[in-house]
């Protein structure tokens, strides 16, 4: 709760949940960047750890910013998440397909 100040105005409210989410997002992003730039592990291990960091980033975004736990019914969450996963699979699969078969078109 905000406390009244000397002149009677309320002190500004700090959105702690958003601040924590923002800081976690920054930490996860810079951890992935540092891991990629450091060249201290094999390529496969770096990709695996970056994949784990990406999944954690998705969880942070859903919980802190998309208010995944604050809505009425879980049905809407599941449908929305399923559509998002479908779009991600289509985009990644289409990109890999285009990069793989692009050399044959030339």
Secondary structure, DSSP 8 states (H G I E B T S, - for coil): ---B-TTS-B-----HHHHHHHHHHHHHHHHHHHHHHH--S-HHHHHHHHHHHHHHHHHHIIIIIS-TTSSS-HHHHHHHHHHHHHHHHHHHHHHHHHHHHHHHH-
